[in-house]
Amino acid sequence: MSVNKDVLKVLKDTSRTFYIPISRLPSGLQEAVTSAYLCMRAIDEIEDHPDLENQVKAKILRDISLSLQAGHQDTTQEAMIAVFESYEKLIPEVSYRIGEWALLAPSSIRGRIWDSTAAMADRMAYWSEKNWTIETQSNLDQYTFSVAGAVGLLLSDLWAWYDNTQTNREEAIGFGRGLQAINILRNHREDKVRGVSFFPEGWQLEDMHDYARYNLALGYAYTKSLPKGPAQQFCQIPLTLADATLKALTLGKPKLSRDDVLKLVAKVSR
């Protein structure tokens, strides 16, 4: 493996879904994608933290963004530790160690990952302060771009950096939005309990299903356009799981079983 065992353990503990395709990426690309995934998971855990007030979340996220904007190889880890000084016991390991994740990628692409993570942290801070108020489809598009569509764009940049693979950027955004729409559908009951809804006013479940289907179709077009190889397989796994989850939700099932997930991953990975 190109990434050391400790980092891979954190990756596996954080997401078994993404651990599999990331662990199969070639050297160089593996470090870059691992860095991007763990940095973004780190700020996502802050945005979703159940015990932090929204204003505190916004402050932490903006401080992370500023640290990345001002950082370089010798100072990034120290700056990030300072950000979390008062919250170390509250936040998960993947968030606390973001300074390490930021340094995993090769130096020639590291700055792009920092830029993307900093921008996303700023947008998450904005939505935290708004208590994720979604009134219109335009608001929904803004939010899903903020936290997921932009990830599709970053992935496109990583593929291009690695071997000059060119992609359709609109489809890349749809890839990220489709995955996020599935997350919204899976978690909407829990979100409602905490006083948050990502459904535009007047939308029912079927409307969000349609939104997810539309964006997943873009995601499939995006993945199909990739050359056969590690990038395509990386995208196929989460997309296949998202599509299967949507079908399960449509049938009234809460989510895929662990056995279902393992079978689908094995099928895609052949």
Secondary structure, DSSP 8 states (H G I E B T S, - for coil): --S-HHHHHHHHHH-HHHHHHHHTS-TTHHHHHHHHHHHHHHHHHHHT-TTS-HHHHHHHHHHHHHHHHH--TTTHHHHHHHHTTTTTTTS-HHHHTHHHHTTSS-HHHHHHHHHHHHHHHHHHHHHHHTTT---SHHHHHHHHIIIIIHHHHHHHHHHHHHH-----HHHHHHHHHHHHHHHHHHHHHHHHHTT---S-TT--HHHHHHHHHHHHHHHHHHHHHS-TTHHHHHHHHHHHHHHHHHHHHHTT-SS--HHHHHHHHHHHH-
